[in-house]
Amino acid sequence: MFFFIVQFPDQWIIINYELSFTLVGSGTAGSVLAARLSEDADVEVAVLEAGPEETVYPNHNVPLEFFTLQNTEADWAYRTVTQKNACLGMEEQVMTIVK
Ligand SMILES: Cc1cc2nc3c(=O)[nH]c(=O)nc-3n(C[C@H](O)[C@H](O)[C@H](O)COP(=O)(O)OP(=O)(O)OC[C@H]3O[C@@H](n4cnc5c(N)ncnc54)[C@H](O)[C@@H]3O)c2cc1C
């Protein structure tokens, strides 16, 4: 059982739906898996993606520009917890995690 929540300007609609597969994340693995699974016409697949449209971050298509996306919401801006024996040169011994 799966619930679609569709947002219109003045209302929300919740749709009950039976699906064969629900994939979370349409990155490399999720997209390939969704494409392969949906080759079977009897299978219904939903893919949920939390990230924005690719066009929001044009730099993300230019490999050498990847560093401009670090520590932004494009890479989820993850940081490590304070390290005990590593990141000794970093402020508070915390490092950003490039995604
Ligand atoms: C800068 C950079 C350059 C790279 N260059 C190359 C390269 O040249 N060649 C190569 O082979 N590999 C490259 N890689 C590695 C490659 O991108 C990754 O190994 C690959 O994308 C991992 O695939 P994945 O499906 O596991 O994760 P991802 O592709 O990261 O997909 C995960 C998806 O899940 C979504 N998500 C996360 N949380 C949620 C949630 N709660 N709900 C819904 N969706 C969610 C994310 O938005 C994302 O779209 C590069 C990686 C980086 C960071």
The ligand as an ORCA input file, in Angstrom:
! r2SCAN-3c Opt
* xyz 0 1
  C      31.719     14.950     -7.259
  C      31.505     13.528     -7.624
  C      31.971     13.065     -8.855
  C      31.792     11.741     -9.210
  N      32.254     11.327    -10.416
  C      32.051     10.055    -10.810
  C      32.479      9.601    -12.091
  O      33.030     10.360    -12.894
  N      32.275      8.295    -12.421
  C      31.656      7.425    -11.558
  O      31.493      6.263    -11.914
  N      31.245      7.839    -10.325
  C      31.417      9.112     -9.928
  N      31.013      9.528     -8.694
  C      30.413      8.552     -7.780
  C      28.965      8.290     -8.142
  O      28.291      9.515     -8.341
  C      28.331      7.528     -6.982
  O      29.098      6.400     -6.674
  C      26.928      7.081     -7.357
  O      26.137      8.186     -7.762
  C      26.279      6.419     -6.143
  O      25.006      5.987     -6.565
  P      23.875      5.743     -5.531
  O      22.636      5.374     -6.316
  O      24.330      4.784     -4.481
  O      23.682      7.146     -4.788
  P      23.217      8.548     -5.387
  O      23.475      8.633     -6.864
  O      23.818      9.574     -4.501
  O      21.637      8.489     -5.183
  C      21.002      8.611     -3.943
  C      19.725      9.427     -4.190
  O      18.876      9.320     -3.060
  C      18.301     10.578     -2.806
  N      17.883     10.589     -1.408
  C      18.660     10.642     -0.301
  N      17.903     10.593      0.798
  C      16.622     10.502      0.373
  C      15.369     10.412      1.063
  N      15.292     10.399      2.390
  N      14.233     10.336      0.335
  C      14.287     10.332     -1.039
  N      15.443     10.412     -1.730
  C      16.598     10.492     -1.030
  C      19.401     11.570     -3.151
  O      18.878     12.847     -3.418
  C      20.003     10.914     -4.398
  O      19.388     11.362     -5.584
  C      31.144     10.850     -8.311
  C      30.670     11.318     -7.083
  C      30.860     12.642     -6.752
  C      30.306     13.152     -5.414
*
